[in-house]
Amino acid sequence: LPDVTPKRVEGVSYEAYRRLLTDRLPDERAMPINQVINVFESNPGASPEDAIPIINGPDGTVVVRKLVGTGMVTLIGLDLSDRRLMSTDFAPDAFWHRILAKRFDILTSDEKKDLKNSFISGSTQNIYTDAYIEPGIRMSATAAAGVLLGLVVFALYWILAGPGGFGLLKLKGLQRHSWLAFVAMVAVFAAISWLGSRAARPTSRQARHVTYLDHVYGQDVQRARVWATIMLPTYEDQRVALTPPDTLPDHPMALTPFAGPARTQSLSQFPDARAYVMDVRHPEEVVVPARSTSKTFQFDWIGVARARGWGMPTPDTDNPPRFEGNQLVGSLRHALPAPLTNIRIVVVQKQLEARWLDAARREKAISPMPFVASAYAIASNAGWAPGDTLNLADVLTGGARSATGNSVQFNLVGGVDSPSRVDSQSSAFHFSASFYSMLNQPDFRDNSFNSTHKRYHRRLTQALDLSKWFTQPCLIVIGEIDDQPSPVPIFAGSPSSTRELPTTGRTVVRWVYPLTPNPPVFSEINQ
């Protein structure tokens, strides 16, 4: 829990918290009075990440947070179980979106009626923000080489053992030996096919991966999720694990067999329909039947990536990230194994005051929920090499800024235009999957015939949403490292001799730096 001491305050009127709890209750309607709340005070010696104020009221901090790994624990001092706060006049989204960082609308009965009676036209474009994951782990090159070899061998066999060979024999006047030549061609091409299949068949265990690696500065561990296709070139049971044999993990880890959404229907049909056991006491390993083909898995890992040569970004001790006015300044370095490319930098300045949200929400009777934070994003096409200094002031003033603030639109920098452009737009897919809860919901007000409603979906990245960081000031850096081993060690082999696999693929690095808290203050004066 946060390193704070709660202080009980009695006889509190919720009038000071009106805009925090609702944006629908008419001003002439009174708020509950004589309430009991708790405000939180940091304990002496508490570290900054153990007591972060999120929302303040006239009596002090009423929402406080502690960072734990890549997650957080939040304490709320208001009594939200009061039955008067459960009426339809109070808007759950007004309060909870500031805590959970969501954007969806919770419509009133009148708004639902208006929407039901309206005529909605236009088209809907479905965009899957995690559509790049399955193509990113396919081992298609090996299969393509085998198929190409088979086609070439068959074409040559058909020509030489068929009309081509017979025509050549006839030209030489040796057509009486056609059956002997045919048998010889069969023997030769049978040998070629056998040798070619042996040469094209994989002989070593290897893996192709897509990895998300997360780190919150100041925390001891990193978290990663890995999707990987593992080649198992044998016909015996194989142990796949996140740890060496007879080794217990230092942190909770888990793996599970994975089938991409496009292949779900064929999951139990080929190559092996046998069930296998997942030991709940050891979720970090599994023994699977192998048929000299590949298997796909999802791995959830917690550990210290730095120990494997993945030194996450760190601030310059003499020039740490900080706000000077409205400008973020400071410098960063990293010790990752390769340059960071396709960089996106997101700066969250603060939560918006209630009056800004009211103005945006009340532009029309029904409107998509606006942002709860003032934030912007920057795209940088330049690579960031290990050991180089990234000057935030230069990058943030020189890049193309995607602003939010009072706007209801959070434009994706290099946004997703079409769900079919998976390869060329994969960086935008990473970005949209990382901030899924901040994406625009379909605009249900727009009923023009030419309108296109973008509907975003996620199927694999539910636990990877960074939108919760929009509830407090922070700096987020997202970048990619391609064609490198995964920061997560993956082990495979027979149960008695499991070894670490060579891996290659893409790692999406996501680094969060909490900035000095700047919580919104709710009081009767600020209504």
Secondary structure, 3 states (H helix, E strand, C coil): CCCEEEEEEEEECHHHHHHHHCCCCCCCCCCCCCEEEEEEEECCCCCHHHCEEEEEECCEEEEEEEEECCEEEEEECCCCCCHHHHCCCCCHHHHHHHHHCCCCCCCCHHHHHHHHHCCCCCEEEEEECCCCHHHHCCCHHHHHHHHHHHHHHHHHHHHHHCHHHHHHHHHHCCHHHHHHHHHHHHHHHHHHHHHHHHHHCCCCCEEEEEEEEEEECCCCCEEEEEEEEEEECCCCCEEEECCCCCCCCCCCCEEEECCCHHHHHHCCCCCCCCCCCCCCCCCCEEEECCCCEEEEEEEEEEECHHHHCCEEEEEECCECCEEECCEEECEEEEECCCCEEEEEEEEEEEECCHHHHHHHHCCCCCCCCCCCEEEEEEEECCCECCCCCEEHHHHHHHCEEEECCCCCCCCCCCCCCCCCCCCCCHHHHHHHHHCHHHCCCCCCCCCCCCCEEEEEECCCCHHHCCHHHHHCCEEEEEEEEEEECCCCCCEEEECCEEEECCEEEEEEEEEEEECCCCCCECCCCCC
